[in-house]
Amino acid sequence: MKTILSLAFAALLVGCGHSPVTPTPPAPPVLTWTSNGNPNVSACSATVQTNCLASYTLTDTTTGQVFTVAINVLTYMPTGTITIGSHTYNLIVNGIDNTGNTLQSKPATTTVVIP
């Protein structure tokens, strides 16, 4: 009788013979912006290396993840592990001034709730 009870208990623990269900990870948000705020400034390139826009830095300040995004892109889907809950993202424009020094804009901030 002991053996029967042990087998019944084991079957209960594994869901009566069914495999456990792995939850689907949450989908990453698609973040979109309308411009870099500098319509008359060229993108940096092999021929334009000063007075230009280099890239965006997108930071998930909730997790600390940092992403570099090309300056000609206006939408981005973060990669890596996405967690459920509220995430705050900062977007910064990176550029180079006329003396070759790097510049950064103040961050544009948004909050996204991942269900």
Buried (B, 14 or more C-beta within 10 A) or exposed (E): EEEEEEEEEEEEEEEEEEEEEEEEEEEBBEBEBEEBEBEEBBBBEEEEEEBBBBBBBBBBBBBEBEBEBEBEEBEBEBEEEBEEEEBBBBBBBBBBEEEEEEEEBEBBEBEBEBE
